[in-house]
């Protein structure tokens, strides 16, 4: 089905119709996750930034990542904001 929108012919699937599910999804505000800092445990430098779900993970994140100042893989812990 083709409709006219601002003088142009467009198919029904290309624009969200007010009141439809796609229109509501397009206009809803989304929550953004905050960035967390990852700090090397050997040289204490902040090397990485990442995001995590606070609902799923309550403990501090701890990953083994490459530190460019130590030039080796070290444990990186989540730092305070």
N, C-alpha and C positions, 0 to 999 in steps of 0.2 A: 504494500500500500504506500502511495506517495502523497505527502502533504506539503503545503506551502508554508515556509518559515522565513520571514523577513524577505519575501519576494523570491525565494530560491526553492527549487524542488529538492526535497530530501526524503529519504526513506524513514519509516517510523522508528527503526532501531538506532538511528544516529543521534537523536536528541532525547534526553530524558523528559518524559511527560510529567507535569506536576501532579503529585498524588500517587505516582507509581513507585514501586520498590526501588528502581534504579535512580529515580530522582531523589528519594530520601537518602540513599547511600552516598550520592554525589554531594549532598549538602550537609551531611552530619559532620560534626567536629570529631576529630580523632585525637586520642591521647598519645602524646609522644613519650617514649621512654627516655630517661635522662642518661647521659653518658657517665661511665665510671672510668676512673684512671687505674691503670695497671702499673705498679711500681716494682722494679727489680729488687730482689731481696739481698743481692750482694753489693751493688754500687748505689742503691737507693735512688735511682733516676726513674722518672716517669717516661716509659717508652711507648705504651699503647693506650688507646681509648677504645672502649667497647660499650655495648648496652646489654642489660640483662633484665629478665622478668622478675619483678620483686615479689609477685604472688607465688611463683614456683620456687625460687631460690631465696632462702632467708639468710643462709650463711654467706660469708665473704668468699668471693670467687678466687681460686688459686689455680694458675695454669703454668705449664712449662713452655716458655717462649724464648726466642732468640734476642739477646741483648747486644746491640751494636757497639756499646762501649766496653763490655766485658769480652765481646767476641766469642760467646758461647751460649748454649742453652741454659737458662737459669729459671728458677721459680719466680713468677710474677704474681703478686697479691693485689687484690682490690684495695685501693687507698681511700681514706676519708675524703669527703668533698670539701 
